[in-house]
Amino acid sequence: MKLTEITIRHLQMKLKSPFATSFGTLENRDFLVLEAKDKSGTIGWGESVAFRAPWYTEETMMTNWHMLEDFLIPLILNKKLEHPDEVSNIFSPIRKNNMAKSTIEGAIWDIYAQQTNQSLAAALGGSARRIEVGISIGIQRTTADLIQLIHQYVEEGYKRIKVKIKPGKDVQIIRALREHFPDLPIMADANSAYSWEDLDTLKQLDEFNLMMIEQPLASDDIVDHAKLQKELKTPICLDESINSLEDARKAVELGSTKVINVKIGRVGGLTEAKRIHDYCAEKGIPVWCGGMLESGIGRAHNIALTSLANFTLPGDTSGSDRYWEKDIIFPEVIADDGYIMVPKKSGIGYEIDRETIEAFTVNKKHYR
């Protein structure tokens, strides 16, 4: 495999409804899509999950473009590759910038799967024919609005509900949810909104039999999470703190986490995501695939990853119609009674809707 041409596009897609978390509210999703062409003409697709502002990590959409254009594309263009696993070694001189690295690595995995005539899921070692999915719900205006939404998604068959919390919008809301949904698998996502001083509040969540509480403390912390886990019955799931296999190893050894959320972009690509999966399987730590409001391209990569055996908890990979009036792939991702079928076609398993991509494109640039 040798990449001879790369195109980066800045897309803007309007969300069906605003998505609110502890760090902000999104109405439009700006992101990058990368198209890579091999010398044989095979085309692969990757997606950057970085936001316009550095809310989630320090990376942004525009820093990703800068890193791709000035550092990563020059390292990979016209370089012979035998396997996508080589990409992480080629990019190793570049510190961090995991979302930028993942953008191009995902396209290379897509090309590799096509050229070896297998689905991306199979290329990664996945075996599941379908994946169980949950849904992530942003902070709502009222608790009644949240309850109404959850009723809707439960009727649609979603297997797990994740709700965003932050100080002042936590214990009372979760209590109300448990009263309405006594047996529903519910998890709370804090997006690093709490500190050690909030221990008493976090301990109150133990009474509600939550599946887990995700990333309650600082985004770069594993030490205080270990202390907190000793105080809580509720399992802690780490998200932002896990950016590599080494981070996962240290967190597990410290006792900082009982569950890990694997996001392809956050850890630098599918190769590292698979390594984290394999390590957690060995250590008996369940993993699930988190979402970043991806378009169909990023969603296809998530589906393929989730087909691996240790993704035993429902992830955030809901259907396309959860977020978009129209997605950029066809067929769109469909969730049926809480399950998504894993594509069998080679590569990411979906066709690219170029007309729709062009309609949503704000800017693009070619590299040869």
Residue, then its C-alpha position, 0 to 999 in steps of 0.5 A: m500500500k502506498l498513498t499517492e493522494i489525500t484530500i481533507r474536507h471541513l464539513q459542517m452538519k446541523l444536529k437535529s437538536p442541541f447537544a449539551t454537556s458540562f462543557g458546552t452546547l453544540e448545535n452544529r458539528d464542524f469536523l474533518v473528513l479525510e479521503a486517501k487514495d492508494k496507488s492502485g486507486t483504492i480509496g479509504w475514508g477517515e474522520s476527525v472527531a475533534f471539536r471546533a473548540p478545545w472542550y473535550t481535549e486540547e485538540t481542535m478541528m483546526t489544529n488537526w488540519h495543521m498537524l495533518e498538513d504540516f506533519l502527518i501527511p508528509l510522513i505518510l504520503n508515498k511511503k510503502l506500508e504493509h499493514p496499518d499497524e505500522v502507522s503508529n510507529i511512523f507517527s511516533p516522533i509526533r507527540k500526542n495529537n491523537m485525533a489528527k493521527s487517527t483521522i489518517e490511520g482510519a482511512i489506511w485501515d479502510i484501504y487495507a480492509q478493501q485490498t484484503n477483501q474483508s470487512l473492517a471488522a474482520a480486519l480488526g479481528g472482530s466476530a460479532r454479527r451485530i452490536e448492542v447499542g445505547i444512547s447518550i443524552g445531553i443535559q436537558r432543560t428540565t427533568a421532565d424533558l429528559i424523562q420523556l426522551i428516555h421513554q422514547y429511546v426505551e421504546e425504540g429498544y436502546k439497551r443502555i441510557k447515558v445521561k450527562i451530569k454536572p454539579g447542580k444537575d446530578v443527584q436529584i435528576i438521577r433520583a427522578l430517573r430511577e423512580h421512573f425507570p427502576d430497572l433500566p441500565i443507566m450510567a452518568d457521564a460527568n465529563s470531568a465536572y467534579s473535584w475531590e471536594d464533591l465526594d459527598t455528592l458523588k457518594q450519594l449516587d451509589e444508592f441508584n444502582l448505576m452501571m457506572i459513573e464516567q470520568p467524574l474527576a479531572s480529565d488527566d487524572i488517574v490518582d484521585h480516581a483511584k482514591l475515589q473508587k475506594e469510596l464508591k460502590t458505583p464503578i468508575c469508568l475512565d474516558e478522557s484520562i485514557n489516551s494510550l495503552e500505557d494510560a490504561r495499564k497504569a489506571v487498571e494497576l492503580g485501581s482507578t477504573k473498573v470500566i474503560n470507554v475506548k474512543i478511537g480518536r482519543v487514543g490515536g487510532l484503531t491500532e491503539a484502540k485494539r491494543i487497549h481492548d486486548y489488554c483489558a480483555e486479559k485483565g477482566i476489564p470490560v470496555w465499550c465504545g464511546g461516541m463523539l457525535e460522528s458522521g457515518i464515516g466515524r460511526a462505521h469505524n466505531i461499529a467495526l471496533t465494537s465487533l471485538a469480543n471484549f466490547t461487552l457493554p452497549g456503546d454510544t453508536s446509535g443510528s444516524d437518524r439520532y443526530w442527522e436529517k441526512d448522513i454522508i453515507f448510504p445506507e445510513v446506520i440503522a439501529d433496530d431494537g437496540y442493535i446495529m448489524v455489522p457490515k459484511k462488505s469490504g472496508i468500512g462497509y458503507e458507500i460514501d454519498r459524495e453529493t451530500i459530502e459536497a453539500f456540507t463541505v465548507n473548505k477542502k484541500h488536496y495533497r499529492 
